[in-house]
Amino acid sequence: MNFIPNRELMKLIIKPMFLCFFLTLSLLACNNEELFVEPTTEVVPTTPEESTGNTDTDPVAPNVSTPCDFKLDAVQANATVVINCVMDLQGKTVNLPAGVTLVYEGGDIVNGTLNFANNTTISGELMNSTLTMAGTKPQIKDSSFTFDPKRWGIVEGEVSMEVAKQNTNIIQNTIKKTKELGIKVFKIDRMDAYFYGNGMYNYNIIMPSNFHLSMTDNTHLRTYPSVDNYSTFLIIIQNVENVTVSGGNLHGDRDLYNRKDNLPPSHTIKIKSGVNVTIEDVYMSNATEDGLAIESDRFASDPLYVPSSNIKISNCVFEANRRINFTITDGNNIVVENCTFIDGGINTAKSNAAAPSCNIDIEPLKPYQSVKNVIIRNNKQIVKDISKNPNAGDFLVSHGDGPIIIENNEMIDCSVSYHTANGVIIRNNIITGGGIQAGSAETHNRTDIVRNEVYGNTVKANGTALSIAGNGVSAHDNNLEGIVGISLGAGSVEESKGVSNSVISNNSIKAKSRGITSMNTMENVTVSNNTIQMLSGANFSLSLDNKWSKSSESNFIIENNTIRGEKSNSTTGAPPSLVSGNSIRLLNNDFGDVQINGASNITLTGNKIDTNIGEHGILFYSDSPNSIIKNNDITTYPSKTPLDIKCIKTANNVSLSASVVIESNNTCNEK
């Protein structure tokens, strides 16, 4: 449960902070040497590799140094004054008449107060930490403002915690001031600095509504390591709307502690009941928890609940955040596109990963939180060294309500999966080295999980290409290659759970061990019209089990599948299929020989069976009560082996019960 800070308390804290803003900045300007002491806390961040190395603490950095040869005292009403020189007010207050416009052309106004009258205008570039603006609020010449860290007293590079706090105060209050003056776009270019927020949650940049924080590749915001267990956010977007954050590099603090585990939580960006939010072209890395987290300020049952909504995340890079690169626990109408996810949840030399160790996690705490209407498309996810971090990466959908669409993504050594979610669509993704895990056996026959789809994907896995469990899965038209092509029903210690009300059809499968396997319970499951190519050394084409325990049929049907392989010199080369469960129907398939062991209530009808050299067409290794074998076309190869080959054979010391019906209309072709 998320702790919601007392808003009234926060107001009482923020107001005096703002009132003291210019006093603080004056101290910064007058007492620069104190800012450059070595950090006194036990945890000291290393010098940033990208640091500008700036040690000039002068808050005023004009583009020119020539003193002005005129004064503002004599300016007439409605005049336009070009500032292309340095005007030092020497601590005095200048009263400007109405209608005056001050235009920036490389100069500066410093060390004093401008008292504005009505309808006055000033270029935003002229604002700085030593200039106080009083009187009537002036108009800003442009709707955008460029924040120069030198002009405002930001100390870059390695600093103490107190200086990191001062950096936070400066940037927060400058954003607040410029917002009040009507600025809509707050620009930062070259800056590399640490920030550490004041207060319980260590907020560093608090975004207002109708505001755009625009950064460049030269902008580096860094999280100063925390000394407590409260969260740290470089950027917080909370209970506001129409917000954009673009560009910049946001660096977390996961590797800045003298321990690998039990780190305080930090995020580079958190969206909390943000509405109409865009995050684009931002690099987010090394948070102790998540790079970007989307949630809502209250639970869904609260009358004042406002979900995070209408959010677009595009062209961002997420890398090596300790827990999750990107997480959603509450929100709707969210689009994530054209982003790169790298090494989510990896171990580093200085810190260990934290569960669930992944690139994307959608995990609302139901029924208190809700996630729906999410699109994740055209992204790339990768783990750079999967051998060192086998549990890192992946797109995970733990819970949620559809549509949750994951499409057209490229995944290298990473997988995509969903657990207890409804309305998930995984389509047209290219996955190399990973696989797809569709559903959880725990949702077997659950009425709230009724429709999930997996189609159009190309998967080349190091293990199982597609795992299916739970209720309501449609998996079709996928190209799958792996040790195992499709696995059905895994993931539950209860044999009564597995796969229910699902269709697996029209998939193209290449497999090194088994084409399709099943375990636990299959109920109303159809596997049809799949093409399976078994690769060299494969054991079984199909390995079918079903722990069905009811007296009625399970309606587990394997039909119209075509299997080929490289097993022997038979026509198809298909390895044998093993049937070892209850209530399974194999209808009209074209495959290799069939071995029945520990089965019951099996139907083999209308199949075209092409045996391997030295194998029987259908071999009973044990009794299979209530089974029927009829109308199969069986080809054997007795001439190619000295063994006594039969189309239908019972193993030595095995007797079939009377309920096993082998009809005479099976055709036996001997070659």
C-alpha positions as CSV (number, residue, x, y, z in Angstrom):
1,M,0.0,0.0,0.0
2,N,1.4,3.4,-1.0
3,F,1.7,6.0,1.7
4,I,0.0,9.3,0.8
5,P,1.7,12.3,2.4
6,N,-0.5,14.9,4.2
7,R,-1.0,17.6,1.5
8,E,-1.6,20.3,4.0
9,L,1.7,19.5,5.7
10,M,3.5,19.6,2.4
11,K,2.0,23.0,1.7
12,L,3.3,24.3,5.0
13,I,6.8,23.0,4.1
14,I,6.9,24.3,0.5
15,K,5.7,27.9,1.3
16,P,8.5,28.8,3.6
17,M,11.0,27.1,1.3
18,F,9.9,29.3,-1.5
19,L,10.0,32.5,0.6
20,C,13.5,31.7,1.6
21,F,14.6,30.9,-2.0
22,F,16.3,34.2,-2.8
23,L,18.0,34.3,0.6
24,T,19.4,30.9,-0.1
25,L,20.6,31.9,-3.5
26,S,22.3,35.0,-2.0
27,L,24.2,32.8,0.4
28,L,25.2,30.6,-2.5
29,A,26.7,33.6,-4.3
30,C,28.4,35.0,-1.2
31,N,29.8,31.8,0.3
32,N,31.0,29.8,-2.6
33,E,34.0,28.1,-0.9
34,E,31.8,26.3,1.6
35,L,30.1,24.5,-1.2
36,F,33.2,22.6,-2.2
37,V,34.0,20.7,1.0
38,E,34.4,17.0,0.6
39,P,31.2,15.0,1.3
40,T,30.8,14.3,5.0
41,T,28.3,11.5,4.8
42,E,29.4,7.9,4.8
43,V,28.1,7.4,1.3
44,V,29.9,9.4,-1.4
45,P,29.0,9.2,-5.1
46,T,31.8,8.7,-7.5
47,T,32.7,11.5,-9.9
48,P,30.4,11.2,-12.9
49,E,32.1,10.1,-16.0
50,E,30.1,12.5,-18.0
51,S,30.7,15.4,-15.5
52,T,31.5,18.8,-17.0
53,G,34.1,19.2,-14.3
54,N,32.6,22.6,-13.5
55,T,34.0,24.2,-10.4
56,D,33.0,27.8,-11.1
57,T,30.3,28.6,-8.6
58,D,29.6,32.1,-9.7
59,P,25.8,32.1,-10.3
60,V,26.1,34.8,-12.9
61,A,27.6,33.7,-16.2
62,P,26.7,36.3,-18.8
63,N,27.8,36.0,-22.4
64,V,29.5,39.4,-22.3
65,S,31.4,41.2,-19.5
66,T,31.2,44.8,-20.7
67,P,29.4,47.1,-18.2
68,C,26.4,48.9,-19.4
69,D,26.9,52.7,-20.1
70,F,23.3,53.4,-19.2
71,K,20.9,53.0,-16.3
72,L,17.4,51.7,-16.1
73,D,16.3,54.6,-13.8
74,A,15.7,56.9,-16.8
75,V,13.8,54.5,-19.0
76,Q,10.6,55.9,-20.3
77,A,7.2,54.2,-20.4
78,N,6.6,51.8,-23.3
79,A,10.3,51.8,-24.2
80,T,12.2,48.7,-25.5
81,V,15.6,48.2,-23.8
82,V,18.2,45.9,-25.4
83,I,20.5,44.3,-22.7
84,N,23.8,43.4,-24.5
85,C,26.0,44.4,-21.5
86,V,26.2,43.7,-17.8
87,M,24.1,46.0,-15.6
88,D,25.0,45.7,-11.9
89,L,22.2,47.2,-9.8
90,Q,24.5,47.1,-6.8
91,G,21.7,45.9,-4.5
92,K,19.3,48.7,-5.3
93,T,15.7,48.6,-6.5
94,V,14.8,50.1,-9.9
95,N,11.2,51.1,-10.5
96,L,10.3,50.5,-14.1
97,P,7.4,52.4,-15.7
98,A,4.5,50.7,-17.5
99,G,4.9,49.0,-20.9
100,V,8.7,48.6,-20.7
101,T,10.2,45.6,-22.6
102,L,13.7,44.3,-21.6
103,V,15.2,42.3,-24.4
104,Y,18.1,39.9,-23.9
105,E,21.0,40.0,-26.4
106,G,23.8,38.3,-24.4
107,G,23.9,40.7,-21.5
108,D,22.7,40.5,-17.8
109,I,21.0,42.4,-15.0
110,V,22.4,41.4,-11.6
111,N,22.5,42.2,-7.9
112,G,19.3,44.0,-7.3
113,T,15.5,44.3,-7.7
114,L,13.4,45.3,-10.6
115,N,10.0,46.7,-9.6
116,F,7.7,46.2,-12.5
117,A,4.7,48.3,-13.4
118,N,1.8,47.1,-15.6
119,N,2.3,45.6,-19.0
120,T,6.1,45.1,-18.7
121,T,7.9,42.4,-20.5
122,I,11.3,40.7,-19.9
123,S,13.2,38.1,-21.7
124,G,13.5,34.9,-19.7
125,E,17.2,34.7,-20.3
126,L,17.7,37.7,-18.1
127,M,16.4,36.0,-15.0
128,N,19.0,34.8,-12.5
129,S,19.6,34.0,-8.9
130,T,20.7,37.6,-8.0
131,L,17.9,39.4,-9.7
132,T,14.6,39.9,-7.7
133,M,11.5,40.7,-9.6
134,A,8.9,42.7,-7.6
135,G,5.8,44.7,-8.3
136,T,3.3,43.7,-11.0
137,K,4.1,40.3,-12.4
138,P,5.8,40.9,-15.8
139,Q,5.2,39.1,-19.0
140,I,7.9,36.7,-20.3
141,K,8.9,37.6,-23.8
142,D,8.8,33.9,-24.9
143,S,6.9,30.9,-23.5
144,S,10.1,29.0,-23.1
145,F,13.0,29.5,-20.6
146,T,16.5,28.1,-20.7
147,F,17.9,27.2,-17.3
148,D,21.7,27.9,-17.1
149,P,23.0,26.1,-14.0
150,K,25.8,28.7,-13.5
151,R,23.4,31.6,-13.4
152,W,21.3,29.9,-10.7
153,G,24.0,28.5,-8.5
154,I,23.8,24.8,-9.3
155,V,27.0,23.1,-8.2
156,E,28.0,20.3,-10.6
157,G,30.2,17.3,-10.1
158,E,30.9,15.6,-6.8
159,V,29.3,17.4,-3.9
160,S,28.2,16.9,-0.3
161,M,24.6,16.0,0.6
162,E,23.9,19.5,1.7
163,V,25.0,20.9,-1.7
164,A,22.9,18.2,-3.4
165,K,19.9,19.5,-1.4
166,Q,20.7,23.1,-2.4
167,N,20.7,22.0,-6.0
168,T,17.3,20.5,-5.5
169,N,16.0,23.7,-3.9
170,I,17.4,25.8,-6.7
171,I,15.8,23.9,-9.5
172,Q,12.5,23.3,-7.8
173,N,12.1,26.9,-6.9
174,T,13.2,28.1,-10.3
175,I,10.6,25.9,-12.0
176,K,8.0,27.2,-9.6
177,K,8.9,30.8,-10.3
178,T,9.1,30.5,-14.0
179,K,5.8,28.6,-14.1
180,E,4.1,31.4,-12.2
181,L,5.4,33.8,-14.8
182,G,3.7,31.9,-17.6
183,I,6.6,29.8,-18.8
184,K,5.5,26.6,-20.5
185,V,8.8,25.1,-21.6
186,F,11.7,24.8,-19.2
187,K,14.9,24.0,-21.1
188,I,18.1,22.6,-19.7
189,D,21.2,21.9,-21.8
190,R,24.6,21.3,-20.4
191,M,24.4,20.3,-16.7
192,D,25.7,17.4,-14.7
193,A,24.7,17.6,-11.1
194,Y,23.5,15.6,-8.1
195,F,20.2,16.2,-6.4
196,Y,18.8,15.2,-3.1
197,G,15.3,16.2,-2.1
198,N,14.1,17.6,1.2
199,G,11.4,15.9,3.1
200,M,10.1,12.4,3.5
201,Y,10.1,11.4,-0.2
202,N,13.1,13.3,-1.4
203,Y,11.4,14.8,-4.4
204,N,13.9,16.5,-6.6
205,I,11.9,18.0,-9.5
206,I,8.2,18.4,-8.9
207,M,6.4,18.9,-12.2
208,P,3.5,21.4,-12.4
209,S,0.6,21.1,-14.8
210,N,0.8,22.4,-18.4
211,F,4.6,22.2,-18.3
212,H,7.3,20.8,-20.5
213,L,10.8,19.9,-19.0
214,S,13.0,19.8,-22.1
215,M,16.5,18.4,-21.8
216,T,19.3,17.4,-24.2
217,D,21.9,14.7,-24.4
218,N,24.2,17.1,-22.4
219,T,21.8,17.0,-19.4
220,H,22.6,14.6,-16.6
221,L,20.5,14.6,-13.4
222,R,21.9,12.3,-10.7
223,T,20.4,10.8,-7.6
224,Y,22.4,11.5,-4.5
225,P,22.5,8.3,-2.3
226,S,19.9,8.3,0.5
227,V,20.6,8.0,4.2
228,D,17.2,6.7,5.1
229,N,14.7,4.2,3.8
230,Y,12.3,6.6,2.1
231,S,11.9,6.8,-1.6
232,T,13.9,9.2,-3.8
233,F,12.5,10.4,-7.1
234,L,14.5,12.5,-9.6
235,I,11.3,13.6,-11.3
236,I,7.8,13.3,-9.8
237,I,4.6,13.9,-11.8
238,Q,1.8,13.8,-9.2
239,N,-1.8,15.0,-9.4
240,V,-1.1,17.2,-12.4
241,E,-2.0,17.1,-16.1
242,N,-0.6,18.0,-19.5
243,V,3.0,17.3,-18.6
244,T,5.9,16.5,-20.9
245,V,9.5,15.4,-20.0
246,S,11.8,15.1,-23.0
247,G,15.5,14.3,-23.4
248,G,18.1,14.1,-20.8
249,N,19.9,11.4,-18.8
250,L,18.6,10.4,-15.4
251,H,21.0,8.4,-13.2
252,G,19.9,6.4,-10.2
253,D,22.0,5.6,-7.1
254,R,22.1,1.8,-7.0
255,D,25.9,1.5,-7.2
256,L,26.7,4.4,-4.8
257,Y,26.3,2.4,-1.5
258,N,28.8,0.3,0.3
259,R,26.5,-2.7,0.2
260,K,24.9,-4.8,-2.5
261,D,21.5,-5.4,-0.9
262,N,18.8,-3.7,1.3
263,L,19.1,-0.4,-0.6
264,P,16.6,2.4,-0.1
265,P,14.1,2.8,-2.9
266,S,14.6,5.2,-5.7
267,H,13.0,5.9,-9.1
268,T,14.2,8.2,-11.8
269,I,10.6,9.1,-12.8
270,K,7.4,8.4,-11.0
271,I,4.0,9.2,-12.5
272,K,1.3,9.2,-9.8
273,S,-2.2,10.3,-10.9
274,G,-0.7,12.1,-13.9
275,V,-3.1,12.8,-16.7
276,N,-2.0,13.5,-20.3
277,V,1.7,12.9,-19.7
278,T,4.4,12.4,-22.3
279,I,7.8,11.0,-21.6
280,E,10.1,11.0,-24.7
281,D,13.7,10.6,-25.5
282,V,14.8,10.2,-21.9
283,Y,17.5,7.8,-20.7
284,M,16.8,6.3,-17.3
285,S,19.3,4.0,-15.5
286,N,20.5,2.5,-12.3
287,A,17.7,3.3,-9.9
288,T,17.6,1.2,-6.8
289,E,14.1,0.2,-7.8
290,D,12.5,1.3,-11.0
291,G,13.5,3.5,-13.9
292,L,9.9,4.7,-14.5
293,A,6.9,3.8,-12.4
294,I,3.3,4.6,-13.2
295,E,0.7,4.4,-10.4
296,S,-2.2,6.4,-8.9
297,D,-2.4,8.5,-5.8
298,R,-5.4,6.6,-4.3
299,F,-7.0,3.2,-4.6
300,A,-9.7,2.6,-7.1
301,S,-12.4,2.3,-4.5
302,D,-11.7,5.8,-3.2
303,P,-14.3,8.4,-4.3
304,L,-11.4,10.8,-5.0
305,Y,-9.5,8.3,-7.1
306,V,-7.9,9.7,-10.2
307,P,-6.1,7.1,-12.3
308,S,-3.0,7.9,-14.2
309,S,-4.3,8.1,-17.8
310,N,-3.5,9.1,-21.3
311,I,0.2,8.5,-21.0
312,K,2.7,8.1,-23.8
313,I,6.2,6.8,-23.3
314,S,8.3,6.9,-26.5
315,N,11.9,6.7,-27.8
316,C,13.2,6.3,-24.2
317,V,16.1,4.1,-23.1
318,F,15.9,2.1,-19.9
319,E,19.0,0.5,-18.6
320,A,20.1,-1.6,-15.6
321,N,17.5,-0.3,-13.1
322,R,17.9,-2.7,-10.2
323,R,14.4,-4.0,-9.8
324,I,12.4,-3.1,-13.0
325,N,13.2,-0.8,-15.8
326,F,9.5,0.2,-16.2
327,T,6.5,-0.7,-14.1
328,I,2.8,0.0,-14.1
329,T,0.7,-0.7,-11.0
330,D,-2.3,1.6,-11.7
331,G,-3.4,3.5,-14.8
332,N,-5.1,3.3,-18.2
333,N,-4.7,4.4,-21.8
334,I,-0.9,4.0,-21.7
335,V,1.2,3.6,-24.9
336,V,4.8,2.5,-24.7
337,E,6.5,2.6,-28.1
338,N,9.9,2.8,-29.8
339,C,11.8,2.4,-26.5
340,T,14.9,0.3,-25.7
341,F,14.9,-1.8,-22.6
342,I,18.4,-3.0,-21.5
343,D,19.4,-5.2,-18.6
344,G,16.4,-4.7,-16.4
345,G,17.0,-6.4,-13.0
346,I,20.7,-7.3,-13.6
347,N,23.3,-7.7,-11.0
348,T,26.2,-5.2,-11.1
349,A,29.6,-5.4,-9.5
350,K,28.3,-3.1,-6.7
351,S,24.7,-4.1,-6.2
352,N,22.4,-7.1,-6.6
353,A,19.2,-7.2,-8.5
354,A,15.8,-7.2,-6.7
355,A,12.7,-9.3,-7.7
356,P,11.0,-9.4,-10.1
357,S,14.2,-8.4,-12.1
358,C,12.6,-7.5,-15.4
359,N,12.3,-4.9,-18.1
360,I,8.6,-4.3,-17.9
361,D,6.2,-5.3,-15.2
362,I,2.4,-4.7,-15.2
363,E,1.3,-5.7,-11.7
364,P,-1.7,-4.0,-10.1
365,L,-2.7,-5.1,-6.6
366,K,-6.3,-6.2,-7.4
367,P,-8.9,-5.2,-6.5
368,Y,-7.4,-2.0,-5.1
369,Q,-5.5,-1.1,-8.3
370,S,-6.4,-1.4,-11.9
371,V,-4.4,-1.5,-15.2
372,K,-6.2,-1.5,-18.5
373,N,-5.9,-0.3,-22.1
374,V,-2.1,-0.6,-22.5
375,I,-0.2,-0.9,-25.7
376,I,3.5,-1.9,-25.8
377,R,4.7,-1.8,-29.4
378,N,7.8,-1.4,-31.6
379,N,10.2,-1.7,-28.6
380,K,13.4,-3.6,-28.2
381,Q,14.5,-5.5,-25.1
382,I,17.8,-7.1,-24.5
383,V,20.0,-8.6,-21.8
384,K,23.6,-7.9,-22.7
385,D,25.1,-11.0,-21.0
386,I,22.4,-13.5,-20.3
387,S,24.9,-16.0,-19.0
388,K,25.7,-13.8,-16.1
389,N,22.1,-12.6,-15.5
390,P,19.8,-15.5,-16.5
391,N,16.9,-14.1,-14.5
392,A,17.0,-10.6,-15.8
393,G,14.9,-9.0,-18.6
394,D,11.5,-10.0,-19.9
395,F,8.1,-8.2,-20.3
396,L,5.8,-9.4,-17.5
397,V,2.1,-8.9,-17.2
398,S,1.2,-10.2,-13.8
399,H,-2.4,-8.9,-13.6
400,G,-4.5,-6.5,-15.6
401,D,-7.6,-6.1,-17.8
402,G,-7.5,-5.7,-21.6
403,P,-6.8,-4.8,-23.9
404,I,-3.1,-5.1,-23.0
405,I,-1.4,-5.4,-26.4
406,I,2.2,-6.4,-26.8
407,E,3.1,-6.1,-30.5
408,N,5.9,-5.7,-33.0
409,N,8.6,-5.8,-30.4
410,E,12.1,-7.2,-30.8
411,M,13.4,-9.3,-27.9
412,I,16.9,-10.7,-27.6
413,D,17.6,-13.2,-24.8
414,C,14.3,-12.0,-23.2
415,S,10.8,-13.4,-23.0
416,V,7.3,-12.1,-22.7
417,S,4.7,-13.5,-20.3
418,Y,1.4,-12.9,-18.6
419,H,0.0,-14.5,-15.5
420,T,-3.5,-13.7,-14.1
421,A,-4.6,-11.2,-16.8
422,N,-7.6,-11.0,-19.2
423,G,-7.6,-9.4,-22.6
424,V,-3.8,-9.8,-23.3
425,I,-2.8,-9.9,-26.9
426,I,0.8,-10.9,-27.8
427,R,1.3,-10.5,-31.5
428,N,3.8,-10.1,-34.3
429,N,6.9,-10.0,-32.0
430,I,10.3,-11.3,-32.9
431,I,11.9,-13.2,-30.0
432,T,15.4,-14.7,-30.1
433,G,16.8,-16.6,-27.2
434,G,13.6,-16.2,-25.1
435,G,10.0,-17.5,-25.4
436,I,6.4,-16.7,-24.6
437,Q,4.6,-17.8,-21.4
438,A,0.9,-17.4,-21.9
439,G,-1.2,-17.7,-18.7
440,S,-1.0,-19.5,-15.3
441,A,-2.3,-22.9,-14.5
442,E,-3.9,-21.3,-11.4
443,T,-6.5,-19.6,-13.7
444,H,-7.8,-23.0,-15.0
445,N,-11.5,-22.6,-15.8
446,R,-11.7,-19.2,-14.1
447,T,-14.6,-17.2,-15.5
448,D,-12.8,-13.8,-15.2
449,I,-10.0,-15.0,-17.5
450,V,-11.9,-15.6,-20.8
451,R,-9.8,-14.4,-23.7
452,N,-6.1,-14.0,-24.4
453,E,-4.4,-14.3,-27.8
454,V,-0.9,-15.2,-29.0
455,Y,-0.4,-14.9,-32.7
456,G,1.9,-13.9,-35.5
457,N,5.0,-14.2,-33.4
458,T,8.4,-15.5,-34.5
459,V,10.2,-17.2,-31.7
460,K,13.6,-18.9,-31.6
461,A,14.0,-20.1,-28.1
462,N,16.8,-21.7,-26.1
463,G,14.2,-23.7,-24.2
464,T,10.4,-23.8,-24.8
465,A,9.2,-21.5,-27.5
466,L,5.6,-21.2,-26.2
467,S,4.2,-22.2,-22.8
468,I,0.4,-22.2,-22.3
469,A,-1.5,-22.5,-19.1
470,G,-4.8,-21.4,-17.6
471,N,-8.1,-20.5,-19.2
472,G,-9.1,-18.9,-22.5
473,V,-5.9,-18.9,-24.6
474,S,-6.0,-18.7,-28.4
475,A,-2.5,-19.4,-29.9
476,H,-2.4,-19.4,-33.7
477,D,-0.2,-18.6,-36.7
478,N,3.0,-18.4,-34.8
479,N,6.5,-19.6,-36.0
480,L,8.0,-21.4,-33.1
481,E,11.4,-23.0,-32.7
482,G,13.0,-24.4,-29.5
483,I,14.0,-27.4,-27.5
484,V,10.2,-27.8,-27.0
485,G,7.8,-26.1,-29.4
486,I,4.7,-25.8,-27.3
487,S,4.2,-26.8,-23.6
488,L,0.7,-27.1,-22.2
489,G,-0.4,-27.0,-18.6
490,A,2.9,-26.5,-16.7
491,G,3.2,-24.4,-13.6
492,S,0.8,-25.9,-11.0
493,V,1.5,-28.4,-8.2
494,E,-2.2,-29.3,-8.4
495,E,-2.8,-31.8,-11.1
496,S,-6.4,-30.7,-11.5
497,K,-5.2,-27.4,-13.0
498,G,-3.6,-26.9,-16.4
499,V,-5.2,-25.6,-19.6
500,S,-8.9,-25.0,-20.2
501,N,-11.1,-23.6,-23.0
502,S,-8.2,-23.0,-25.3
503,V,-7.3,-23.5,-29.0
504,I,-3.8,-24.0,-30.4
505,S,-3.9,-23.9,-34.2
506,N,-2.1,-23.2,-37.4
507,N,1.3,-22.9,-35.8
508,S,4.6,-23.8,-37.5
509,I,6.9,-25.6,-35.1
510,K,10.5,-26.7,-35.2
511,A,11.7,-28.6,-32.1
512,K,14.8,-30.4,-31.0
513,S,13.3,-32.6,-28.3
514,R,9.4,-32.5,-28.3
515,G,7.0,-30.7,-30.6
516,I,4.1,-30.4,-28.2
517,T,3.9,-31.6,-24.6
518,S,1.0,-31.5,-22.1
519,M,0.8,-32.1,-18.4
520,N,-1.7,-31.7,-15.5
521,T,-5.3,-31.3,-16.7
522,M,-6.5,-30.5,-20.2
523,E,-10.2,-29.5,-20.4
524,N,-11.8,-28.3,-23.7
525,V,-8.5,-27.9,-25.4
526,T,-8.0,-28.3,-29.2
527,V,-4.6,-28.6,-30.8
528,S,-5.3,-28.5,-34.6
529,N,-3.8,-27.9,-38.0
530,N,-0.3,-27.3,-36.7
531,T,2.8,-28.2,-38.8
532,I,5.7,-29.7,-36.7
533,Q,9.2,-30.3,-38.0
534,M,11.2,-32.4,-35.5
535,L,14.9,-31.7,-35.8
536,S,17.8,-34.2,-35.7
537,G,18.0,-36.1,-32.4
538,A,14.4,-35.4,-31.3
539,N,12.8,-37.8,-28.8
540,F,9.1,-37.5,-29.3
541,S,6.9,-35.5,-31.6
542,L,4.0,-35.3,-29.1
543,S,4.3,-36.1,-25.4
544,L,0.7,-36.0,-24.2
545,D,-0.5,-36.4,-20.6
546,N,-3.9,-35.5,-19.1
547,K,-4.7,-35.9,-15.4
548,W,-8.5,-35.8,-16.2
549,S,-10.3,-37.4,-13.3
550,K,-14.0,-36.9,-14.2
551,S,-16.3,-39.5,-15.7
552,S,-17.2,-37.2,-18.6
553,E,-14.9,-36.5,-21.6
554,S,-12.2,-33.9,-21.1
555,N,-12.6,-32.8,-24.8
556,F,-8.8,-32.8,-25.2
557,I,-8.5,-33.1,-29.0
558,I,-5.3,-33.4,-31.2
559,E,-6.5,-33.2,-34.8
560,N,-5.3,-32.5,-38.3
561,N,-1.7,-31.9,-37.3
562,T,1.2,-32.8,-39.7
563,I,4.5,-33.9,-38.2
564,R,7.8,-34.5,-40.1
565,G,11.3,-35.2,-38.9
566,E,14.7,-36.8,-39.5
567,K,14.3,-39.8,-37.3
568,S,14.9,-42.6,-39.8
569,N,14.5,-43.6,-43.4
570,S,10.7,-43.7,-43.1
571,T,8.7,-41.5,-45.5
572,T,8.0,-38.8,-42.9
573,G,11.0,-39.2,-40.5
574,A,8.7,-38.2,-37.7
575,P,9.7,-39.4,-34.2
576,P,7.1,-41.3,-32.2
577,S,4.4,-39.7,-30.1
578,L,3.9,-40.8,-26.5
579,V,0.4,-40.9,-25.0
580,S,0.3,-41.4,-21.2
581,G,-2.9,-39.6,-20.0
582,N,-6.6,-40.0,-19.7
583,S,-9.3,-38.8,-22.1
584,I,-7.3,-37.8,-25.1
585,R,-8.5,-37.9,-28.7
586,L,-6.1,-38.1,-31.6
587,L,-8.0,-37.5,-34.9
588,N,-6.8,-37.3,-38.5
589,N,-3.2,-36.5,-37.8
590,D,-0.3,-37.3,-40.2
591,F,2.6,-38.3,-37.9
592,G,5.0,-41.1,-36.8
593,D,4.3,-44.2,-34.7
594,V,2.4,-44.0,-31.4
595,Q,3.4,-45.4,-28.0
596,I,0.6,-45.7,-25.4
597,N,1.8,-46.1,-21.8
598,G,-0.2,-45.5,-18.6
599,A,-3.2,-44.1,-20.5
600,S,-6.9,-44.6,-20.5
601,N,-9.9,-43.5,-22.6
602,I,-7.7,-42.8,-25.6
603,T,-9.2,-42.5,-29.1
604,L,-7.0,-42.9,-32.2
605,T,-9.1,-42.4,-35.3
606,G,-8.4,-41.5,-38.9
607,N,-4.7,-40.9,-38.4
608,K,-2.0,-41.5,-41.0
609,I,0.8,-43.2,-39.1
610,D,4.2,-43.6,-40.7
611,T,6.5,-45.7,-38.3
612,N,10.2,-45.4,-37.8
613,I,12.4,-48.2,-39.0
614,G,12.3,-51.0,-36.4
615,E,9.2,-49.6,-34.7
616,H,5.6,-50.8,-34.5
617,G,2.8,-48.6,-35.7
618,I,0.8,-48.4,-32.4
619,L,2.5,-50.0,-29.4
620,F,0.7,-50.6,-26.1
621,Y,3.4,-50.5,-23.3
622,S,0.5,-50.9,-20.8
623,D,-3.2,-51.5,-20.7
624,S,-5.3,-48.5,-21.8
625,P,-8.9,-49.1,-20.6
626,N,-11.8,-47.6,-22.5
627,S,-9.8,-46.8,-25.6
628,I,-10.7,-47.2,-29.2
629,I,-8.4,-47.6,-32.2
630,K,-10.1,-47.4,-35.6
631,N,-9.8,-46.3,-39.2
632,N,-6.1,-45.5,-39.1
633,D,-3.8,-45.9,-42.1
634,I,-0.5,-47.4,-40.7
635,T,2.7,-47.9,-42.6
636,T,5.5,-50.1,-41.3
637,Y,8.9,-51.2,-42.7
638,P,9.4,-54.9,-41.8
639,S,11.7,-55.4,-44.8
640,K,14.2,-52.9,-43.5
641,T,14.8,-54.6,-40.1
642,P,15.1,-58.2,-38.8
643,L,12.6,-57.4,-36.0
644,D,9.1,-58.7,-36.0
645,I,7.2,-55.5,-36.8
646,K,3.5,-55.2,-36.3
647,C,1.0,-52.4,-37.2
648,I,-0.6,-52.7,-33.7
649,K,1.4,-54.4,-31.0
650,T,1.1,-55.1,-27.3
651,A,4.3,-55.2,-25.3
652,N,5.5,-58.4,-23.7
653,N,3.6,-59.3,-20.4
654,V,0.9,-56.7,-21.2
655,S,-2.8,-57.7,-21.5
656,L,-5.4,-55.4,-22.8
657,S,-8.7,-55.2,-21.0
658,A,-12.0,-55.9,-22.8
659,S,-12.8,-52.2,-22.9
660,V,-9.9,-51.6,-25.4
661,V,-11.5,-51.8,-28.9
662,I,-9.3,-52.3,-31.9
663,E,-11.5,-52.3,-34.9
664,S,-10.7,-54.1,-38.1
665,N,-10.9,-51.1,-40.4
666,N,-7.3,-50.0,-39.6
667,T,-5.2,-50.3,-42.7
668,C,-1.7,-51.8,-42.5
669,N,0.8,-51.0,-45.2
670,E,4.1,-53.0,-45.0
671,K,7.1,-51.8,-46.9
